[in-house]
């Protein structure tokens, strides 16, 4: 029935002729598609659907997608016919949501990429974009005519699935396969720190995401973030697991020689905690009770350092005077907590949960309670590697984004926990890792909690993340170059994220995967003690200093 409705609507455009389709009898060929259907599969009058199908090709194809006639694999296959115009139309209709202002924003973003053709060639493949541009120039084909051709191509794919006699078309395997013929390098090494933040990077090896995209990848366990930075600069790794502020710091030459690094995608949001040594149980209720503590963070240029400073300042403490904050490699954190070298820590998991497991400490606060949805770790590569391996970089980032989407599904978390707990990866008890990933855990204070979003995996690198990070580097005099809360401008802060965070590319790759990433680049961020407006980041810093004294 549906196939004939496709045919009839296309006939209204002058594409197919199926108006005379009549009741299909068992054993008789279908007049719409020319094949014999099993008895009872399509038993109604094809023509009765004519009145219900829209005549506008954009609306019709959109309806067919919603009805499930055009599945994602069919649309991917149809891409090989003429992808550009259908993608553009559906893109604007779906993302625009009927809001002219929203469509205007989308078009403005595309124009930043050099126009719709360039933007969609980048998003959906250069051949599609070039084919569209060449076709229009050579033949004078209108966009409406081109859309008809694209819709016909999609319909042909659907008709092919009908002819195959199954629910899925034979082209599905080809559509699901990934073209790896253009990769400049396939044997790669990706450095990581053994923490749950690195889940998409780690799991992509045992669960096959790297292999799917043509890579013979080895994930290399690193001892510290300083080692990751140094190996990146030395060219010993192809790509890296980094703390979200690290690409900014390295690009600006903060803490090391300037070395261009791009943040390709976010690995995780939330997923950290403030853990206090067991010996302080009952004595710490708020930030003011940390006075005199030695507090461990994984790296100076980390969300952990910035968030613990944010928390302490809210209680009237000066993080540079009233406490001592020092870098501690995450694998060493529990030993230092037990030995008394540190009193507390804001660390990535699973080390907070492992401290509870070992009776070494208790969870004082999850980082999501300071900023729900905050970034933590990221997937990154150097400017030089990206320039030398553009196709490999794109495919590698795509593998990570797909892995993150898989990890985001709670149903997959137990499987992932088992895969990454192994000695070669996290080297942790599976129950500790599962407690973090599922959010069902003991806090070391006698409470069993269920916090499903204790850690999440959203790869979208919001520019507002970069702006908040940069604002805090300025606030705590970590930015250098004379940037102070009194002198920094919005433009100074905005420029950093625009150079380092590859927000547009992450969106393009997510769209190619059939995901629904945001089309905004910034969003207002709500934290525990204030709100961050990304359009007024310099004012935000000034306001923090006025409110908290620093």
Secondary structure in CASP SS format (residue, H / E / C, confidence):
PFRMAT SS
TARGET T0000
AUTHOR 0000-0000-0000
METHOD secondary structure of the structure
MODEL  1
X C 1.00
X H 1.00
X H 1.00
X H 1.00
X H 1.00
X H 1.00
X H 1.00
X H 1.00
X H 1.00
X H 1.00
X H 1.00
X H 1.00
X C 1.00
X C 1.00
X C 1.00
X C 1.00
X C 1.00
X C 1.00
X C 1.00
X C 1.00
X C 1.00
X C 1.00
X C 1.00
X C 1.00
X C 1.00
X C 1.00
X C 1.00
X C 1.00
X E 1.00
X C 1.00
X C 1.00
X C 1.00
X C 1.00
X C 1.00
X C 1.00
X E 1.00
X C 1.00
X C 1.00
X C 1.00
X C 1.00
X C 1.00
X C 1.00
X C 1.00
X C 1.00
X C 1.00
X H 1.00
X H 1.00
X H 1.00
X H 1.00
X H 1.00
X H 1.00
X H 1.00
X C 1.00
X C 1.00
X C 1.00
X C 1.00
X H 1.00
X H 1.00
X H 1.00
X H 1.00
X H 1.00
X H 1.00
X H 1.00
X H 1.00
X H 1.00
X H 1.00
X H 1.00
X C 1.00
X C 1.00
X C 1.00
X C 1.00
X H 1.00
X H 1.00
X H 1.00
X H 1.00
X H 1.00
X H 1.00
X H 1.00
X H 1.00
X H 1.00
X H 1.00
X H 1.00
X H 1.00
X H 1.00
X H 1.00
X H 1.00
X H 1.00
X H 1.00
X H 1.00
X H 1.00
X H 1.00
X H 1.00
X H 1.00
X H 1.00
X H 1.00
X H 1.00
X C 1.00
X C 1.00
X C 1.00
X H 1.00
X H 1.00
X H 1.00
X H 1.00
X H 1.00
X H 1.00
X H 1.00
X H 1.00
X H 1.00
X H 1.00
X H 1.00
X H 1.00
X H 1.00
X C 1.00
X C 1.00
X C 1.00
X H 1.00
X H 1.00
X H 1.00
X H 1.00
X H 1.00
X H 1.00
X H 1.00
X H 1.00
X H 1.00
X C 1.00
X H 1.00
X H 1.00
X H 1.00
X H 1.00
X H 1.00
X H 1.00
X H 1.00
X H 1.00
X H 1.00
X H 1.00
X H 1.00
X H 1.00
X H 1.00
X H 1.00
X C 1.00
X C 1.00
X C 1.00
X H 1.00
X H 1.00
X H 1.00
X H 1.00
X H 1.00
X H 1.00
X H 1.00
X H 1.00
X H 1.00
X H 1.00
X H 1.00
X H 1.00
X H 1.00
X H 1.00
X H 1.00
X H 1.00
X H 1.00
X H 1.00
X H 1.00
X H 1.00
X H 1.00
X C 1.00
X C 1.00
X C 1.00
X C 1.00
X C 1.00
X C 1.00
X C 1.00
X C 1.00
X H 1.00
X H 1.00
X H 1.00
X H 1.00
X H 1.00
X C 1.00
X C 1.00
X C 1.00
X C 1.00
X C 1.00
X C 1.00
X C 1.00
X C 1.00
X C 1.00
X C 1.00
X E 1.00
X E 1.00
X E 1.00
X E 1.00
X E 1.00
X E 1.00
X C 1.00
X C 1.00
X C 1.00
X H 1.00
X H 1.00
X H 1.00
X H 1.00
X H 1.00
X H 1.00
X H 1.00
X H 1.00
X H 1.00
X H 1.00
X H 1.00
X C 1.00
X C 1.00
X H 1.00
X H 1.00
X H 1.00
X H 1.00
X C 1.00
X C 1.00
X C 1.00
X E 1.00
X E 1.00
X E 1.00
X E 1.00
X E 1.00
X E 1.00
X C 1.00
X C 1.00
X C 1.00
X H 1.00
X H 1.00
X H 1.00
X H 1.00
X H 1.00
X H 1.00
X H 1.00
X H 1.00
X H 1.00
X H 1.00
X C 1.00
X C 1.00
X C 1.00
X C 1.00
X E 1.00
X E 1.00
X E 1.00
X E 1.00
X E 1.00
X C 1.00
X C 1.00
X H 1.00
X H 1.00
X H 1.00
X H 1.00
X H 1.00
X H 1.00
X H 1.00
X C 1.00
X C 1.00
X C 1.00
X C 1.00
X C 1.00
X C 1.00
X C 1.00
X C 1.00
X E 1.00
X E 1.00
X E 1.00
X E 1.00
X E 1.00
X E 1.00
X C 1.00
X C 1.00
X E 1.00
X E 1.00
X C 1.00
X E 1.00
X E 1.00
X E 1.00
X E 1.00
X E 1.00
X E 1.00
X H 1.00
X H 1.00
X H 1.00
X C 1.00
X C 1.00
X C 1.00
X C 1.00
X C 1.00
X C 1.00
X H 1.00
X H 1.00
X H 1.00
X H 1.00
X C 1.00
X C 1.00
X C 1.00
X E 1.00
X E 1.00
X E 1.00
X E 1.00
X C 1.00
X C 1.00
X C 1.00
X C 1.00
X C 1.00
X H 1.00
X H 1.00
X H 1.00
X H 1.00
X H 1.00
X H 1.00
X H 1.00
X H 1.00
X H 1.00
X H 1.00
X H 1.00
X H 1.00
X C 1.00
X C 1.00
X C 1.00
X C 1.00
X C 1.00
X C 1.00
X C 1.00
X C 1.00
X C 1.00
X E 1.00
X E 1.00
X E 1.00
X E 1.00
X C 1.00
X C 1.00
X H 1.00
X H 1.00
X H 1.00
X H 1.00
X H 1.00
X H 1.00
X H 1.00
X H 1.00
X H 1.00
X H 1.00
X C 1.00
X C 1.00
X C 1.00
X C 1.00
X E 1.00
X E 1.00
X E 1.00
X E 1.00
X E 1.00
X C 1.00
X C 1.00
X H 1.00
X H 1.00
X H 1.00
X H 1.00
X H 1.00
X H 1.00
X H 1.00
X H 1.00
X C 1.00
X C 1.00
X E 1.00
X E 1.00
X E 1.00
X E 1.00
X E 1.00
X E 1.00
X H 1.00
X H 1.00
X H 1.00
X C 1.00
X C 1.00
X C 1.00
X C 1.00
X C 1.00
X E 1.00
X C 1.00
X E 1.00
X E 1.00
X E 1.00
X E 1.00
X E 1.00
X E 1.00
X H 1.00
X H 1.00
X H 1.00
X H 1.00
X H 1.00
X H 1.00
X C 1.00
X H 1.00
X H 1.00
X H 1.00
X H 1.00
X H 1.00
X H 1.00
X H 1.00
X H 1.00
X H 1.00
X H 1.00
X H 1.00
X H 1.00
X H 1.00
X H 1.00
X H 1.00
X H 1.00
X H 1.00
X H 1.00
X H 1.00
X C 1.00
X H 1.00
X H 1.00
X H 1.00
X H 1.00
X H 1.00
X H 1.00
X H 1.00
X H 1.00
X H 1.00
X H 1.00
X H 1.00
X C 1.00
X C 1.00
X C 1.00
X C 1.00
X C 1.00
X C 1.00
X C 1.00
X C 1.00
X C 1.00
X H 1.00
X H 1.00
X H 1.00
X H 1.00
X H 1.00
X H 1.00
X H 1.00
X H 1.00
X H 1.00
X C 1.00
X E 1.00
X E 1.00
X E 1.00
X C 1.00
X C 1.00
X C 1.00
X C 1.00
X C 1.00
X E 1.00
X E 1.00
X E 1.00
X C 1.00
X C 1.00
X C 1.00
X C 1.00
X E 1.00
X E 1.00
X C 1.00
X C 1.00
X C 1.00
X C 1.00
X C 1.00
X C 1.00
X H 1.00
X H 1.00
X H 1.00
X H 1.00
X H 1.00
X H 1.00
X H 1.00
X H 1.00
X H 1.00
X H 1.00
X H 1.00
X H 1.00
X H 1.00
X C 1.00
X C 1.00
X C 1.00
X C 1.00
X C 1.00
X C 1.00
X C 1.00
X C 1.00
X C 1.00
X C 1.00
X C 1.00
X C 1.00
X C 1.00
X C 1.00
X H 1.00
X H 1.00
X H 1.00
X H 1.00
X H 1.00
X H 1.00
X H 1.00
X H 1.00
X H 1.00
X H 1.00
X H 1.00
X E 1.00
X C 1.00
X H 1.00
X H 1.00
X H 1.00
X H 1.00
X H 1.00
X H 1.00
X H 1.00
X H 1.00
X H 1.00
X H 1.00
X C 1.00
X C 1.00
X C 1.00
X C 1.00
X C 1.00
X C 1.00
X C 1.00
X C 1.00
X C 1.00
X C 1.00
X C 1.00
X C 1.00
X E 1.00
X E 1.00
X C 1.00
X C 1.00
X C 1.00
X C 1.00
X E 1.00
X E 1.00
X C 1.00
X H 1.00
X H 1.00
X H 1.00
X H 1.00
X H 1.00
X H 1.00
X H 1.00
X H 1.00
X H 1.00
X H 1.00
X H 1.00
X H 1.00
X H 1.00
X H 1.00
X H 1.00
X C 1.00
X C 1.00
END
